[in-house]
Amino acid sequence: LIGIFLILCEFFYGIPFLGATFILSFGWQPLIFNALLYLILTIILLVNRQNAIRPIAIIPIFGIVGSFLAIIPFLGILIHWILFFLMILFVLVVLSAPTYIPNKNARVIYTQYKDGHRE
């Protein structure tokens, strides 16, 4: 949910003049809010026990750095478009990752033969 919201924000902020006008009218607060959302995403990914998606946590870290670098006007447009496509990749990877549900009663039995006896 946070990822989809960030995709929409990065798309809007990347529109020349419209995104810049919005960001400048609020005194760069939308960029700080984006950095906060990226920080929340990073913490969620690093605390979560899903090792399959942990390497993708680098994208929200790029988002934190990019939100602060986006203060530079024309570089900001480029950074927002890069983060837009990275966040699409991020959401697709997170949605396609398998969910592991821990079960303390689960056990695995390795057998060589299907019926339990040799033929």
C-alpha positions in Angstrom: 0.0 0.0 0.0 2.8 2.4 0.8 4.6 1.3 -2.3 1.7 2.1 -4.5 1.2 5.5 -2.9 4.9 6.2 -3.5 4.6 5.2 -7.1 1.8 7.8 -7.5 3.8 10.4 -5.7 6.9 9.9 -7.8 4.9 10.0 -11.0 3.3 13.3 -9.9 6.5 14.8 -8.7 8.3 13.8 -11.9 5.9 15.9 -14.1 7.9 18.9 -15.2 6.7 22.2 -13.6 3.6 20.7 -12.1 5.5 18.5 -9.6 8.1 21.2 -9.0 5.3 23.8 -8.3 3.6 21.5 -5.8 6.9 20.7 -4.0 8.1 24.3 -3.9 4.7 25.6 -2.8 4.9 23.4 0.3 8.5 24.2 1.0 10.0 20.8 0.1 7.9 19.1 2.7 6.5 16.5 0.2 10.2 15.3 -0.3 10.7 14.9 3.5 7.4 13.0 3.7 8.5 10.8 0.9 11.8 10.1 2.6 9.8 9.2 5.8 7.7 6.7 3.8 10.8 5.2 2.3 12.4 4.9 5.8 9.2 3.1 7.0 9.5 0.7 4.0 13.1 0.1 4.7 12.4 -0.7 8.4 9.6 -3.0 7.5 11.7 -4.9 5.0 14.7 -5.2 7.3 12.6 -6.4 10.3 10.6 -8.8 8.3 11.8 -12.4 8.3 11.2 -12.9 4.6 14.7 -13.4 3.3 13.5 -13.7 -0.3 12.7 -10.0 -0.5 15.4 -8.6 1.8 17.9 -7.7 -1.0 15.2 -5.5 -2.6 15.5 -3.2 0.5 18.1 -1.2 -1.4 15.4 0.5 -3.5 13.8 2.3 -0.5 17.3 3.3 0.6 17.8 4.8 -2.8 14.5 6.5 -2.3 15.6 8.2 0.9 18.8 9.5 -0.7 16.9 10.5 -3.8 14.3 12.4 -1.9 17.1 14.6 -0.4 18.9 14.9 -3.7 15.7 15.9 -5.5 15.9 19.4 -3.9 18.1 20.2 -6.9 15.5 21.4 -9.5 16.3 19.6 -12.8 18.1 16.7 -11.2 14.9 16.2 -9.1 12.8 15.5 -12.2 15.3 12.8 -13.3 15.5 11.3 -9.8 11.7 11.1 -9.5 11.3 9.3 -12.8 14.1 6.8 -11.8 12.5 6.2 -8.5 9.1 5.8 -10.2 10.4 2.9 -12.3 12.3 1.4 -9.3 9.2 1.5 -7.2 7.2 -0.3 -9.9 9.9 -3.0 -9.9 9.8 -3.0 -6.0 6.0 -3.5 -5.9 6.1 -6.3 -8.5 8.9 -8.1 -6.6 7.1 -7.8 -3.3 3.8 -9.0 -4.7 5.4 -11.9 -6.5 7.5 -13.1 -3.6 6.2 -16.2 -1.8 4.8 -15.8 1.7 6.3 -18.1 4.3 4.0 -18.9 7.2 5.9 -20.3 10.2 4.4 -23.5 11.6 6.0 -25.0 14.7 4.2 -28.3 14.1 5.3 -28.7 10.5 7.7 -31.5 9.8 9.4 -32.8 6.7 9.8 -36.6 6.2 12.3 -37.6 3.5 11.5 -40.9 2.0 13.0 -42.5 -1.0 10.1 -44.7 -1.7 6.5 -43.6 -2.2 4.7 -46.4 -0.3 7.3 -46.7 2.4 8.7 -50.1 1.3 10.9 -51.4 -1.4 9.6 -53.3 -4.4 
